[in-house]
Amino acid sequence: MPDATKRREAIFNCSPEERERRGYSSADVQAALLDVIERGSREEKVFTDVTFPELDFDYADIEGANKHPVVFRNCTFGGSARNTPT
């Protein structure tokens, strides 16, 4: 398993408190999520029981290398997930 994949899994499998202890910022979580959306396999694009921080996708042009859907099962998002200018 490549190092980038291991790092993403570590970020997503941690609670927010664990992420903070390990030094992962909200920006790290968002970057890992974008990496999965853009390059992840079908399996990698399924998130279950993950707590995400507030995400900011204002003006983001996000395209994946494949057309697999991104699935969020029992996930929570801190703040608000924004995808349009306010």
PDB file of N, CA, C and O in Angstrom:
ATOM      1  N   MET A   1       0.852  -1.182   0.000  1.00  0.00           N
ATOM      2  CA  MET A   1       0.000   0.000   0.000  1.00  0.00           C
ATOM      3  C   MET A   1       0.895   1.241   0.000  1.00  0.00           C
ATOM      4  O   MET A   1       1.750   1.382   0.875  1.00  0.00           O
ATOM      5  N   PRO A   2       0.711   2.139  -0.967  1.00  0.00           N
ATOM      6  CA  PRO A   2       1.541   3.348  -1.028  1.00  0.00           C
ATOM      7  C   PRO A   2       1.392   4.214   0.228  1.00  0.00           C
ATOM      8  O   PRO A   2       0.366   4.185   0.907  1.00  0.00           O
ATOM      9  N   ASP A   3       2.446   4.982   0.515  1.00  0.00           N
ATOM     10  CA  ASP A   3       2.446   5.844   1.696  1.00  0.00           C
ATOM     11  C   ASP A   3       1.283   6.825   1.707  1.00  0.00           C
ATOM     12  O   ASP A   3       0.695   7.073   2.760  1.00  0.00           O
ATOM     13  N   ALA A   4       0.940   7.391   0.541  1.00  0.00           N
ATOM     14  CA  ALA A   4      -0.161   8.362   0.471  1.00  0.00           C
ATOM     15  C   ALA A   4      -1.474   7.710   0.878  1.00  0.00           C
ATOM     16  O   ALA A   4      -2.282   8.332   1.568  1.00  0.00           O
ATOM     17  N   THR A   5      -1.698   6.479   0.464  1.00  0.00           N
ATOM     18  CA  THR A   5      -2.925   5.765   0.817  1.00  0.00           C
ATOM     19  C   THR A   5      -2.952   5.490   2.315  1.00  0.00           C
ATOM     20  O   THR A   5      -3.991   5.655   2.954  1.00  0.00           O
ATOM     21  N   LYS A   6      -1.835   5.076   2.878  1.00  0.00           N
ATOM     22  CA  LYS A   6      -1.755   4.823   4.323  1.00  0.00           C
ATOM     23  C   LYS A   6      -2.046   6.111   5.109  1.00  0.00           C
ATOM     24  O   LYS A   6      -2.758   6.086   6.113  1.00  0.00           O
ATOM     25  N   ARG A   7      -1.495   7.220   4.646  1.00  0.00           N
ATOM     26  CA  ARG A   7      -1.693   8.495   5.339  1.00  0.00           C
ATOM     27  C   ARG A   7      -3.160   8.909   5.286  1.00  0.00           C
ATOM     28  O   ARG A   7      -3.716   9.358   6.288  1.00  0.00           O
ATOM     29  N   ARG A   8      -3.795   8.757   4.104  1.00  0.00           N
ATOM     30  CA  ARG A   8      -5.218   9.090   3.988  1.00  0.00           C
ATOM     31  C   ARG A   8      -6.042   8.242   4.929  1.00  0.00           C
ATOM     32  O   ARG A   8      -6.912   8.756   5.632  1.00  0.00           O
ATOM     33  N   GLU A   9      -5.775   6.941   4.948  1.00  0.00           N
ATOM     34  CA  GLU A   9      -6.534   6.059   5.835  1.00  0.00           C
ATOM     35  C   GLU A   9      -6.338   6.456   7.295  1.00  0.00           C
ATOM     36  O   GLU A   9      -7.285   6.436   8.081  1.00  0.00           O
ATOM     37  N   ALA A  10      -5.112   6.815   7.652  1.00  0.00           N
ATOM     38  CA  ALA A  10      -4.851   7.241   9.026  1.00  0.00           C
ATOM     39  C   ALA A  10      -5.647   8.492   9.368  1.00  0.00           C
ATOM     40  O   ALA A  10      -6.186   8.602  10.469  1.00  0.00           O
ATOM     41  N   ILE A  11      -5.724   9.422   8.449  1.00  0.00           N
ATOM     42  CA  ILE A  11      -6.470  10.660   8.684  1.00  0.00           C
ATOM     43  C   ILE A  11      -7.959  10.364   8.848  1.00  0.00           C
ATOM     44  O   ILE A  11      -8.588  10.867   9.779  1.00  0.00           O
ATOM     45  N   PHE A  12      -8.528   9.555   7.955  1.00  0.00           N
ATOM     46  CA  PHE A  12      -9.965   9.299   7.989  1.00  0.00           C
ATOM     47  C   PHE A  12     -10.377   8.374   9.126  1.00  0.00           C
ATOM     48  O   PHE A  12     -11.514   8.447   9.593  1.00  0.00           O
ATOM     49  N   ASN A  13      -9.485   7.514   9.578  1.00  0.00           N
ATOM     50  CA  ASN A  13      -9.829   6.576  10.644  1.00  0.00           C
ATOM     51  C   ASN A  13      -9.659   7.157  12.040  1.00  0.00           C
ATOM     52  O   ASN A  13      -9.974   6.492  13.027  1.00  0.00           O
ATOM     53  N   CYS A  14      -9.169   8.383  12.136  1.00  0.00           N
ATOM     54  CA  CYS A  14      -8.972   9.040  13.436  1.00  0.00           C
ATOM     55  C   CYS A  14     -10.189   9.884  13.802  1.00  0.00           C
ATOM     56  O   CYS A  14     -10.878  10.430  12.940  1.00  0.00           O
ATOM     57  N   SER A  15     -10.425   9.969  15.090  1.00  0.00           N
ATOM     58  CA  SER A  15     -11.417  10.928  15.568  1.00  0.00           C
ATOM     59  C   SER A  15     -10.801  12.316  15.449  1.00  0.00           C
ATOM     60  O   SER A  15      -9.587  12.439  15.291  1.00  0.00           O
ATOM     61  N   PRO A  16     -11.621  13.363  15.522  1.00  0.00           N
ATOM     62  CA  PRO A  16     -11.052  14.716  15.474  1.00  0.00           C
ATOM     63  C   PRO A  16      -9.999  14.945  16.568  1.00  0.00           C
ATOM     64  O   PRO A  16      -8.998  15.623  16.337  1.00  0.00           O
ATOM     65  N   GLU A  17     -10.227  14.382  17.743  1.00  0.00           N
ATOM     66  CA  GLU A  17      -9.269  14.549  18.840  1.00  0.00           C
ATOM     67  C   GLU A  17      -7.949  13.841  18.516  1.00  0.00           C
ATOM     68  O   GLU A  17      -6.871  14.377  18.773  1.00  0.00           O
ATOM     69  N   GLU A  18      -8.045  12.633  17.949  1.00  0.00           N
ATOM     70  CA  GLU A  18      -6.838  11.895  17.557  1.00  0.00           C
ATOM     71  C   GLU A  18      -6.064  12.634  16.478  1.00  0.00           C
ATOM     72  O   GLU A  18      -4.836  12.706  16.519  1.00  0.00           O
ATOM     73  N   ARG A  19      -6.794  13.183  15.512  1.00  0.00           N
ATOM     74  CA  ARG A  19      -6.133  13.945  14.443  1.00  0.00           C
ATOM     75  C   ARG A  19      -5.343  15.096  15.032  1.00  0.00           C
ATOM     76  O   ARG A  19      -4.198  15.342  14.652  1.00  0.00           O
ATOM     77  N   GLU A  20      -5.966  15.794  15.959  1.00  0.00           N
ATOM     78  CA  GLU A  20      -5.294  16.936  16.577  1.00  0.00           C
ATOM     79  C   GLU A  20      -4.025  16.479  17.300  1.00  0.00           C
ATOM     80  O   GLU A  20      -2.979  17.117  17.174  1.00  0.00           O
ATOM     81  N   ARG A  21      -4.109  15.378  18.056  1.00  0.00           N
ATOM     82  CA  ARG A  21      -2.937  14.859  18.766  1.00  0.00           C
ATOM     83  C   ARG A  21      -1.826  14.458  17.801  1.00  0.00           C
ATOM     84  O   ARG A  21      -0.644  14.611  18.111  1.00  0.00           O
ATOM     85  N   ARG A  22      -2.203  13.948  16.640  1.00  0.00           N
ATOM     86  CA  ARG A  22      -1.217  13.499  15.653  1.00  0.00           C
ATOM     87  C   ARG A  22      -0.731  14.619  14.746  1.00  0.00           C
ATOM     88  O   ARG A  22       0.149  14.412  13.910  1.00  0.00           O
ATOM     89  N   GLY A  23      -1.300  15.796  14.912  1.00  0.00           N
ATOM     90  CA  GLY A  23      -0.837  16.949  14.148  1.00  0.00           C
ATOM     91  C   GLY A  23      -1.489  17.129  12.793  1.00  0.00           C
ATOM     92  O   GLY A  23      -0.964  17.867  11.959  1.00  0.00           O
ATOM     93  N   TYR A  24      -2.629  16.473  12.542  1.00  0.00           N
ATOM     94  CA  TYR A  24      -3.354  16.660  11.282  1.00  0.00           C
ATOM     95  C   TYR A  24      -4.295  17.848  11.422  1.00  0.00           C
ATOM     96  O   TYR A  24      -5.084  17.912  12.365  1.00  0.00           O
ATOM     97  N   SER A  25      -4.215  18.775  10.497  1.00  0.00           N
ATOM     98  CA  SER A  25      -5.081  19.950  10.517  1.00  0.00           C
ATOM     99  C   SER A  25      -6.334  19.697   9.675  1.00  0.00           C
ATOM    100  O   SER A  25      -6.431  18.693   8.970  1.00  0.00           O
ATOM    101  N   SER A  26      -7.286  20.623   9.763  1.00  0.00           N
ATOM    102  CA  SER A  26      -8.476  20.554   8.902  1.00  0.00           C
ATOM    103  C   SER A  26      -8.075  20.609   7.434  1.00  0.00           C
ATOM    104  O   SER A  26      -8.686  19.952   6.592  1.00  0.00           O
ATOM    105  N   ALA A  27      -7.051  21.392   7.133  1.00  0.00           N
ATOM    106  CA  ALA A  27      -6.560  21.478   5.753  1.00  0.00           C
ATOM    107  C   ALA A  27      -6.013  20.126   5.282  1.00  0.00           C
ATOM    108  O   ALA A  27      -6.175  19.770   4.115  1.00  0.00           O
ATOM    109  N   ASP A  28      -5.369  19.372   6.176  1.00  0.00           N
ATOM    110  CA  ASP A  28      -4.873  18.038   5.827  1.00  0.00           C
ATOM    111  C   ASP A  28      -6.027  17.106   5.483  1.00  0.00           C
ATOM    112  O   ASP A  28      -5.952  16.336   4.526  1.00  0.00           O
ATOM    113  N   VAL A  29      -7.100  17.185   6.275  1.00  0.00           N
ATOM    114  CA  VAL A  29      -8.274  16.335   6.039  1.00  0.00           C
ATOM    115  C   VAL A  29      -8.912  16.698   4.702  1.00  0.00           C
ATOM    116  O   VAL A  29      -9.248  15.816   3.911  1.00  0.00           O
ATOM    117  N   GLN A  30      -9.077  17.985   4.451  1.00  0.00           N
ATOM    118  CA  GLN A  30      -9.678  18.415   3.194  1.00  0.00           C
ATOM    119  C   GLN A  30      -8.805  18.002   2.012  1.00  0.00           C
ATOM    120  O   GLN A  30      -9.332  17.542   0.999  1.00  0.00           O
ATOM    121  N   ALA A  31      -7.502  18.151   2.114  1.00  0.00           N
ATOM    122  CA  ALA A  31      -6.598  17.761   1.025  1.00  0.00           C
ATOM    123  C   ALA A  31      -6.674  16.254   0.770  1.00  0.00           C
ATOM    124  O   ALA A  31      -6.658  15.818  -0.382  1.00  0.00           O
ATOM    125  N   ALA A  32      -6.758  15.460   1.839  1.00  0.00           N
ATOM    126  CA  ALA A  32      -6.866  14.009   1.682  1.00  0.00           C
ATOM    127  C   ALA A  32      -8.187  13.641   1.014  1.00  0.00           C
ATOM    128  O   ALA A  32      -8.225  12.754   0.161  1.00  0.00           O
ATOM    129  N   LEU A  33      -9.273  14.320   1.397  1.00  0.00           N
ATOM    130  CA  LEU A  33     -10.575  14.068   0.782  1.00  0.00           C
ATOM    131  C   LEU A  33     -10.541  14.415  -0.706  1.00  0.00           C
ATOM    132  O   LEU A  33     -11.022  13.639  -1.532  1.00  0.00           O
ATOM    133  N   LEU A  34      -9.987  15.551  -1.048  1.00  0.00           N
ATOM    134  CA  LEU A  34      -9.884  15.942  -2.455  1.00  0.00           C
ATOM    135  C   LEU A  34      -9.038  14.950  -3.249  1.00  0.00           C
ATOM    136  O   LEU A  34      -9.347  14.650  -4.402  1.00  0.00           O
ATOM    137  N   ASP A  35      -7.982  14.448  -2.637  1.00  0.00           N
ATOM    138  CA  ASP A  35      -7.136  13.455  -3.299  1.00  0.00           C
ATOM    139  C   ASP A  35      -7.938  12.194  -3.610  1.00  0.00           C
ATOM    140  O   ASP A  35      -7.814  11.631  -4.698  1.00  0.00           O
ATOM    141  N   VAL A  36      -8.754  11.752  -2.664  1.00  0.00           N
ATOM    142  CA  VAL A  36      -9.583  10.565  -2.891  1.00  0.00           C
ATOM    143  C   VAL A  36     -10.610  10.841  -3.983  1.00  0.00           C
ATOM    144  O   VAL A  36     -10.813  10.011  -4.869  1.00  0.00           O
ATOM    145  N   ILE A  37     -11.256  11.997  -3.925  1.00  0.00           N
ATOM    146  CA  ILE A  37     -12.258  12.331  -4.944  1.00  0.00           C
ATOM    147  C   ILE A  37     -11.615  12.342  -6.332  1.00  0.00           C
ATOM    148  O   ILE A  37     -12.197  11.833  -7.291  1.00  0.00           O
ATOM    149  N   GLU A  38     -10.441  12.909  -6.438  1.00  0.00           N
ATOM    150  CA  GLU A  38      -9.787  13.052  -7.736  1.00  0.00           C
ATOM    151  C   GLU A  38      -9.131  11.771  -8.243  1.00  0.00           C
ATOM    152  O   GLU A  38      -9.107  11.534  -9.450  1.00  0.00           O
ATOM    153  N   ARG A  39      -8.595  10.934  -7.339  1.00  0.00           N
ATOM    154  CA  ARG A  39      -7.810   9.787  -7.784  1.00  0.00           C
ATOM    155  C   ARG A  39      -8.205   8.451  -7.177  1.00  0.00           C
ATOM    156  O   ARG A  39      -7.654   7.418  -7.557  1.00  0.00           O
ATOM    157  N   GLY A  40      -9.144   8.449  -6.244  1.00  0.00           N
ATOM    158  CA  GLY A  40      -9.463   7.230  -5.501  1.00  0.00           C
ATOM    159  C   GLY A  40     -10.210   6.178  -6.297  1.00  0.00           C
ATOM    160  O   GLY A  40     -10.883   6.471  -7.285  1.00  0.00           O
ATOM    161  N   SER A  41     -10.072   4.957  -5.841  1.00  0.00           N
ATOM    162  CA  SER A  41     -10.793   3.835  -6.442  1.00  0.00           C
ATOM    163  C   SER A  41     -12.232   3.825  -5.926  1.00  0.00           C
ATOM    164  O   SER A  41     -12.587   4.613  -5.049  1.00  0.00           O
ATOM    165  N   ARG A  42     -13.042   2.948  -6.463  1.00  0.00           N
ATOM    166  CA  ARG A  42     -14.426   2.807  -6.017  1.00  0.00           C
ATOM    167  C   ARG A  42     -14.471   2.565  -4.503  1.00  0.00           C
ATOM    168  O   ARG A  42     -15.277   3.174  -3.799  1.00  0.00           O
ATOM    169  N   GLU A  43     -13.612   1.683  -4.011  1.00  0.00           N
ATOM    170  CA  GLU A  43     -13.601   1.347  -2.586  1.00  0.00           C
ATOM    171  C   GLU A  43     -13.146   2.523  -1.723  1.00  0.00           C
ATOM    172  O   GLU A  43     -13.693   2.758  -0.645  1.00  0.00           O
ATOM    173  N   GLU A  44     -12.154   3.252  -2.198  1.00  0.00           N
ATOM    174  CA  GLU A  44     -11.634   4.388  -1.433  1.00  0.00           C
ATOM    175  C   GLU A  44     -12.647   5.526  -1.333  1.00  0.00           C
ATOM    176  O   GLU A  44     -12.571   6.343  -0.416  1.00  0.00           O
ATOM    177  N   LYS A  45     -13.591   5.585  -2.267  1.00  0.00           N
ATOM    178  CA  LYS A  45     -14.566   6.677  -2.290  1.00  0.00           C
ATOM    179  C   LYS A  45     -15.794   6.405  -1.423  1.00  0.00           C
ATOM    180  O   LYS A  45     -16.772   7.150  -1.484  1.00  0.00           O
ATOM    181  N   VAL A  46     -15.749   5.354  -0.624  1.00  0.00           N
ATOM    182  CA  VAL A  46     -16.832   5.077   0.320  1.00  0.00           C
ATOM    183  C   VAL A  46     -16.313   5.404   1.715  1.00  0.00           C
ATOM    184  O   VAL A  46     -15.367   4.781   2.197  1.00  0.00           O
ATOM    185  N   PHE A  47     -16.936   6.382   2.355  1.00  0.00           N
ATOM    186  CA  PHE A  47     -16.560   6.819   3.699  1.00  0.00           C
ATOM    187  C   PHE A  47     -17.658   6.392   4.662  1.00  0.00           C
ATOM    188  O   PHE A  47     -18.833   6.686   4.445  1.00  0.00           O
ATOM    189  N   THR A  48     -17.272   5.702   5.718  1.00  0.00           N
ATOM    190  CA  THR A  48     -18.237   5.236   6.704  1.00  0.00           C
ATOM    191  C   THR A  48     -17.799   5.699   8.087  1.00  0.00           C
ATOM    192  O   THR A  48     -16.659   5.481   8.495  1.00  0.00           O
ATOM    193  N   ASP A  49     -18.725   6.344   8.805  1.00  0.00           N
ATOM    194  CA  ASP A  49     -18.492   6.776  10.192  1.00  0.00           C
ATOM    195  C   ASP A  49     -17.290   7.705  10.334  1.00  0.00           C
ATOM    196  O   ASP A  49     -16.563   7.631  11.326  1.00  0.00           O
ATOM    197  N   VAL A  50     -17.078   8.567   9.364  1.00  0.00           N
ATOM    198  CA  VAL A  50     -15.976   9.533   9.429  1.00  0.00           C
ATOM    199  C   VAL A  50     -16.531  10.876   9.890  1.00  0.00           C
ATOM    200  O   VAL A  50     -17.593  11.306   9.439  1.00  0.00           O
ATOM    201  N   THR A  51     -15.811  11.530  10.783  1.00  0.00           N
ATOM    202  CA  THR A  51     -16.157  12.883  11.200  1.00  0.00           C
ATOM    203  C   THR A  51     -15.214  13.843  10.484  1.00  0.00           C
ATOM    204  O   THR A  51     -14.004  13.840  10.712  1.00  0.00           O
ATOM    205  N   PHE A  52     -15.795  14.657   9.620  1.00  0.00           N
ATOM    206  CA  PHE A  52     -15.030  15.630   8.856  1.00  0.00           C
ATOM    207  C   PHE A  52     -15.120  16.996   9.525  1.00  0.00           C
ATOM    208  O   PHE A  52     -16.134  17.314  10.146  1.00  0.00           O
ATOM    209  N   PRO A  53     -14.076  17.805   9.405  1.00  0.00           N
ATOM    210  CA  PRO A  53     -14.159  19.184   9.886  1.00  0.00           C
ATOM    211  C   PRO A  53     -14.995  19.992   8.890  1.00  0.00           C
ATOM    212  O   PRO A  53     -15.493  19.446   7.906  1.00  0.00           O
ATOM    213  N   GLU A  54     -15.143  21.268   9.144  1.00  0.00           N
ATOM    214  CA  GLU A  54     -15.796  22.142   8.171  1.00  0.00           C
ATOM    215  C   GLU A  54     -14.980  22.108   6.889  1.00  0.00           C
ATOM    216  O   GLU A  54     -13.756  22.236   6.916  1.00  0.00           O
ATOM    217  N   LEU A  55     -15.666  21.935   5.769  1.00  0.00           N
ATOM    218  CA  LEU A  55     -15.004  21.867   4.466  1.00  0.00           C
ATOM    219  C   LEU A  55     -15.361  23.104   3.656  1.00  0.00           C
ATOM    220  O   LEU A  55     -16.500  23.571   3.693  1.00  0.00           O
ATOM    221  N   ASP A  56     -14.404  23.623   2.938  1.00  0.00           N
ATOM    222  CA  ASP A  56     -14.627  24.819   2.140  1.00  0.00           C
ATOM    223  C   ASP A  56     -14.223  24.536   0.702  1.00  0.00           C
ATOM    224  O   ASP A  56     -13.037  24.459   0.383  1.00  0.00           O
ATOM    225  N   PHE A  57     -15.222  24.381  -0.165  1.00  0.00           N
ATOM    226  CA  PHE A  57     -14.965  24.117  -1.575  1.00  0.00           C
ATOM    227  C   PHE A  57     -15.337  25.308  -2.447  1.00  0.00           C
ATOM    228  O   PHE A  57     -15.596  25.144  -3.639  1.00  0.00           O
ATOM    229  N   ASP A  58     -15.367  26.502  -1.870  1.00  0.00           N
ATOM    230  CA  ASP A  58     -15.666  27.694  -2.664  1.00  0.00           C
ATOM    231  C   ASP A  58     -14.726  27.782  -3.861  1.00  0.00           C
ATOM    232  O   ASP A  58     -13.505  27.708  -3.725  1.00  0.00           O
ATOM    233  N   TYR A  59     -15.323  27.939  -5.021  1.00  0.00           N
ATOM    234  CA  TYR A  59     -14.591  28.126  -6.272  1.00  0.00           C
ATOM    235  C   TYR A  59     -13.700  26.941  -6.649  1.00  0.00           C
ATOM    236  O   TYR A  59     -12.827  27.081  -7.505  1.00  0.00           O
ATOM    237  N   ALA A  60     -13.903  25.786  -6.031  1.00  0.00           N
ATOM    238  CA  ALA A  60     -13.090  24.613  -6.341  1.00  0.00           C
ATOM    239  C   ALA A  60     -13.639  23.914  -7.578  1.00  0.00           C
ATOM    240  O   ALA A  60     -14.842  23.677  -7.687  1.00  0.00           O
ATOM    241  N   ASP A  61     -12.765  23.596  -8.487  1.00  0.00           N
ATOM    242  CA  ASP A  61     -13.112  22.813  -9.671  1.00  0.00           C
ATOM    243  C   ASP A  61     -12.600  21.408  -9.406  1.00  0.00           C
ATOM    244  O   ASP A  61     -11.405  21.141  -9.530  1.00  0.00           O
ATOM    245  N   ILE A  62     -13.510  20.508  -9.041  1.00  0.00           N
ATOM    246  CA  ILE A  62     -13.124  19.166  -8.617  1.00  0.00           C
ATOM    247  C   ILE A  62     -13.564  18.169  -9.681  1.00  0.00           C
ATOM    248  O   ILE A  62     -14.747  18.075 -10.007  1.00  0.00           O
ATOM    249  N   GLU A  63     -12.602  17.429 -10.216  1.00  0.00           N
ATOM    250  CA  GLU A  63     -12.891  16.399 -11.209  1.00  0.00           C
ATOM    251  C   GLU A  63     -12.124  15.153 -10.861  1.00  0.00           C
ATOM    252  O   GLU A  63     -10.948  15.211 -10.502  1.00  0.00           O
ATOM    253  N   GLY A  64     -12.794  14.021 -10.968  1.00  0.00           N
ATOM    254  CA  GLY A  64     -12.146  12.760 -10.680  1.00  0.00           C
ATOM    255  C   GLY A  64     -11.586  12.107 -11.931  1.00  0.00           C
ATOM    256  O   GLY A  64     -12.017  12.394 -13.047  1.00  0.00           O
ATOM    257  N   ALA A  65     -10.621  11.226 -11.725  1.00  0.00           N
ATOM    258  CA  ALA A  65     -10.045  10.468 -12.827  1.00  0.00           C
ATOM    259  C   ALA A  65     -11.014   9.388 -13.290  1.00  0.00           C
ATOM    260  O   ALA A  65     -10.868   8.839 -14.382  1.00  0.00           O
ATOM    261  N   ASN A  66     -12.008   9.086 -12.451  1.00  0.00           N
ATOM    262  CA  ASN A  66     -13.025   8.107 -12.811  1.00  0.00           C
ATOM    263  C   ASN A  66     -14.381   8.667 -12.387  1.00  0.00           C
ATOM    264  O   ASN A  66     -14.454   9.737 -11.781  1.00  0.00           O
ATOM    265  N   LYS A  67     -15.411   7.971 -12.693  1.00  0.00           N
ATOM    266  CA  LYS A  67     -16.770   8.453 -12.406  1.00  0.00           C
ATOM    267  C   LYS A  67     -17.418   7.738 -11.225  1.00  0.00           C
ATOM    268  O   LYS A  67     -18.641   7.759 -11.087  1.00  0.00           O
ATOM    269  N   HIS A  68     -16.617   7.106 -10.375  1.00  0.00           N
ATOM    270  CA  HIS A  68     -17.177   6.436  -9.208  1.00  0.00           C
ATOM    271  C   HIS A  68     -17.773   7.479  -8.267  1.00  0.00           C
ATOM    272  O   HIS A  68     -17.157   8.516  -8.026  1.00  0.00           O
ATOM    273  N   PRO A  69     -18.961   7.216  -7.733  1.00  0.00           N
ATOM    274  CA  PRO A  69     -19.560   8.191  -6.813  1.00  0.00           C
ATOM    275  C   PRO A  69     -18.813   8.220  -5.481  1.00  0.00           C
ATOM    276  O   PRO A  69     -18.195   7.234  -5.081  1.00  0.00           O
ATOM    277  N   VAL A  70     -18.879   9.346  -4.814  1.00  0.00           N
ATOM    278  CA  VAL A  70     -18.342   9.473  -3.469  1.00  0.00           C
ATOM    279  C   VAL A  70     -19.517   9.242  -2.524  1.00  0.00           C
ATOM    280  O   VAL A  70     -20.544   9.914  -2.623  1.00  0.00           O
ATOM    281  N   VAL A  71     -19.360   8.287  -1.608  1.00  0.00           N
ATOM    282  CA  VAL A  71     -20.440   7.885  -0.720  1.00  0.00           C
ATOM    283  C   VAL A  71     -20.052   8.211   0.721  1.00  0.00           C
ATOM    284  O   VAL A  71     -18.967   7.855   1.179  1.00  0.00           O
ATOM    285  N   PHE A  72     -20.950   8.890   1.423  1.00  0.00           N
ATOM    286  CA  PHE A  72     -20.739   9.229   2.831  1.00  0.00           C
ATOM    287  C   PHE A  72     -21.809   8.504   3.648  1.00  0.00           C
ATOM    288  O   PHE A  72     -22.972   8.907   3.636  1.00  0.00           O
ATOM    289  N   ARG A  73     -21.428   7.441   4.355  1.00  0.00           N
ATOM    290  CA  ARG A  73     -22.354   6.671   5.185  1.00  0.00           C
ATOM    291  C   ARG A  73     -22.107   6.998   6.650  1.00  0.00           C
ATOM    292  O   ARG A  73     -21.005   6.809   7.165  1.00  0.00           O
ATOM    293  N   ASN A  74     -23.148   7.491   7.315  1.00  0.00           N
ATOM    294  CA  ASN A  74     -23.065   7.819   8.744  1.00  0.00           C
ATOM    295  C   ASN A  74     -21.917   8.775   9.055  1.00  0.00           C
ATOM    296  O   ASN A  74     -21.298   8.678  10.115  1.00  0.00           O
ATOM    297  N   CYS A  75     -21.635   9.681   8.155  1.00  0.00           N
ATOM    298  CA  CYS A  75     -20.560  10.659   8.358  1.00  0.00           C
ATOM    299  C   CYS A  75     -21.144  11.935   8.941  1.00  0.00           C
ATOM    300  O   CYS A  75     -22.316  12.250   8.733  1.00  0.00           O
ATOM    301  N   THR A  76     -20.320  12.657   9.666  1.00  0.00           N
ATOM    302  CA  THR A  76     -20.719  13.958  10.182  1.00  0.00           C
ATOM    303  C   THR A  76     -19.725  15.000   9.680  1.00  0.00           C
ATOM    304  O   THR A  76     -18.554  14.715   9.429  1.00  0.00           O
ATOM    305  N   PHE A  77     -20.240  16.210   9.546  1.00  0.00           N
ATOM    306  CA  PHE A  77     -19.427  17.315   9.044  1.00  0.00           C
ATOM    307  C   PHE A  77     -19.504  18.464  10.034  1.00  0.00           C
ATOM    308  O   PHE A  77     -20.595  18.881  10.424  1.00  0.00           O
ATOM    309  N   GLY A  78     -18.355  18.975  10.438  1.00  0.00           N
ATOM    310  CA  GLY A  78     -18.313  20.108  11.337  1.00  0.00           C
ATOM    311  C   GLY A  78     -18.631  21.387  10.601  1.00  0.00           C
ATOM    312  O   GLY A  78     -18.319  21.525   9.418  1.00  0.00           O
ATOM    313  N   GLY A  79     -19.247  22.315  11.289  1.00  0.00           N
ATOM    314  CA  GLY A  79     -19.583  23.589  10.645  1.00  0.00           C
ATOM    315  C   GLY A  79     -20.534  23.341   9.503  1.00  0.00           C
ATOM    316  O   GLY A  79     -21.535  22.641   9.655  1.00  0.00           O
ATOM    317  N   SER A  80     -20.224  23.914   8.362  1.00  0.00           N
ATOM    318  CA  SER A  80     -21.051  23.707   7.187  1.00  0.00           C
ATOM    319  C   SER A  80     -20.155  23.370   6.014  1.00  0.00           C
ATOM    320  O   SER A  80     -19.069  23.931   5.872  1.00  0.00           O
ATOM    321  N   ALA A  81     -20.604  22.467   5.183  1.00  0.00           N
ATOM    322  CA  ALA A  81     -19.864  22.148   3.960  1.00  0.00           C
ATOM    323  C   ALA A  81     -20.340  23.124   2.900  1.00  0.00           C
ATOM    324  O   ALA A  81     -21.499  23.087   2.486  1.00  0.00           O
ATOM    325  N   ARG A  82     -19.441  24.000   2.462  1.00  0.00           N
ATOM    326  CA  ARG A  82     -19.826  25.041   1.496  1.00  0.00           C
ATOM    327  C   ARG A  82     -19.311  24.663   0.125  1.00  0.00           C
ATOM    328  O   ARG A  82     -18.178  24.208  -0.035  1.00  0.00           O
ATOM    329  N   ASN A  83     -20.175  24.864  -0.869  1.00  0.00           N
ATOM    330  CA  ASN A  83     -19.712  24.638  -2.220  1.00  0.00           C
ATOM    331  C   ASN A  83     -20.147  25.761  -3.161  1.00  0.00           C
ATOM    332  O   ASN A  83     -19.924  25.680  -4.369  1.00  0.00           O
ATOM    333  N   THR A  84     -20.759  26.796  -2.617  1.00  0.00           N
ATOM    334  CA  THR A  84     -21.121  27.951  -3.423  1.00  0.00           C
ATOM    335  C   THR A  84     -20.782  29.212  -2.662  1.00  0.00           C
ATOM    336  O   THR A  84     -20.812  29.216  -1.431  1.00  0.00           O
ATOM    337  N   PRO A  85     -20.460  30.276  -3.364  1.00  0.00           N
ATOM    338  CA  PRO A  85     -20.154  31.532  -2.687  1.00  0.00           C
ATOM    339  C   PRO A  85     -21.354  32.029  -1.900  1.00  0.00           C
ATOM    340  O   PRO A  85     -22.497  31.863  -2.327  1.00  0.00           O
ATOM    341  N   THR A  86     -21.095  32.637  -0.754  1.00  0.00           N
ATOM    342  CA  THR A  86     -22.173  33.177   0.074  1.00  0.00           C
ATOM    343  C   THR A  86     -22.316  34.665  -0.114  1.00  0.00           C
ATOM    344  O   THR A  86     -23.177  35.286   0.509  1.00  0.00           O
TER     345      THR A  86
END
